[in-house]
Protein backbone atom coordinates (compact mmCIF):
# COMPACT_ATOMS: atom_id res chain seq x y z
CA UNK A 1 0.00 0.00 0.00
CA UNK A 2 2.85 2.36 0.81
CA UNK A 3 4.39 1.79 -2.61
CA UNK A 4 1.10 2.72 -4.29
CA UNK A 5 0.83 5.91 -2.20
CA UNK A 6 4.43 6.84 -2.98
CA UNK A 7 3.92 6.19 -6.71
CA UNK A 8 0.75 8.32 -6.76
CA UNK A 9 2.45 11.19 -4.95
CA UNK A 10 5.36 11.00 -7.35
CA UNK A 11 3.24 10.94 -10.53
CA UNK A 12 0.15 12.94 -9.45
CA UNK A 13 0.91 15.97 -11.66
CA UNK A 14 1.43 13.81 -14.76
CA UNK A 15 -1.78 11.86 -14.09
CA UNK A 16 -3.81 15.05 -13.64
CA UNK A 17 -2.31 16.60 -16.79
CA UNK A 18 -3.30 13.48 -18.74
CA UNK A 19 -6.80 13.49 -17.24
CA UNK A 20 -7.34 17.20 -17.95
CA UNK A 21 -6.20 16.64 -21.54
CA UNK A 22 -9.01 14.17 -22.18
CA UNK A 23 -12.28 15.17 -23.78
CA UNK A 24 -15.17 15.50 -21.28
CA UNK A 25 -16.81 12.25 -22.39
CA UNK A 26 -13.58 10.34 -21.80
CA UNK A 27 -13.14 12.06 -18.44
CA UNK A 28 -16.56 10.76 -17.38
CA UNK A 29 -15.62 7.30 -18.66
CA UNK A 30 -12.41 7.22 -16.64
CA UNK A 31 -14.27 8.45 -13.55
CA UNK A 32 -16.96 5.80 -14.08
CA UNK A 33 -14.36 3.03 -14.41
CA UNK A 34 -12.57 4.17 -11.25
CA UNK A 35 -15.85 4.15 -9.31
CA UNK A 36 -16.73 0.67 -10.62
CA UNK A 37 -13.24 -0.62 -9.76
CA UNK A 38 -13.56 0.83 -6.24
CA UNK A 39 -16.96 -0.80 -5.74
CA UNK A 40 -15.65 -4.16 -6.98
CA UNK A 41 -12.60 -4.03 -4.70
CA UNK A 42 -14.73 -3.02 -1.71
CA UNK A 43 -17.23 -5.81 -2.46
CA UNK A 44 -14.48 -8.38 -2.86
CA UNK A 45 -12.85 -7.41 0.43
CA UNK A 46 -16.20 -7.35 2.25
CA UNK A 47 -17.27 -10.74 0.91
CA UNK A 48 -13.89 -12.21 1.73
CA UNK A 49 -14.26 -11.11 5.36
CA UNK A 50 -17.84 -12.37 5.61
CA UNK A 51 -17.10 -15.81 4.19
CA UNK A 52 -14.27 -16.55 6.61
WOQUI-V428108 format. One record per residue. N is the residue number from 1. OMEGA is omega in degrees with one decimal (NA if undefined). Layout:
n=N omega=OMEGA
n=N omega=OMEGA
This chain:
n=1 omega=-179.7
n=2 omega=179.0
n=3 omega=178.7
n=4 omega=178.8
n=5 omega=-179.8
n=6 omega=179.9
n=7 omega=179.4
n=8 omega=178.6
n=9 omega=-177.6
n=10 omega=-173.6
n=11 omega=-173.9
n=12 omega=-178.4
n=13 omega=179.3
n=14 omega=178.8
n=15 omega=-178.9
n=16 omega=176.9
n=17 omega=176.8
n=18 omega=-177.9
n=19 omega=179.7
n=20 omega=179.6
n=21 omega=179.8
n=22 omega=173.0
n=23 omega=-176.9
n=24 omega=-179.9
n=25 omega=178.7
n=26 omega=175.9
n=27 omega=177.7
n=28 omega=178.1
n=29 omega=178.4
n=30 omega=178.6
n=31 omega=178.4
n=32 omega=-179.8
n=33 omega=177.8
n=34 omega=178.5
n=35 omega=179.0
n=36 omega=178.7
n=37 omega=178.0
n=38 omega=178.4
n=39 omega=179.7
n=40 omega=179.1
n=41 omega=178.6
n=42 omega=179.6
n=43 omega=179.7
n=44 omega=-179.4
n=45 omega=178.7
n=46 omega=-179.6
n=47 omega=179.0
n=48 omega=178.6
n=49 omega=-176.9
n=50 omega=-175.1
n=51 omega=178.4
n=52 omega=NA
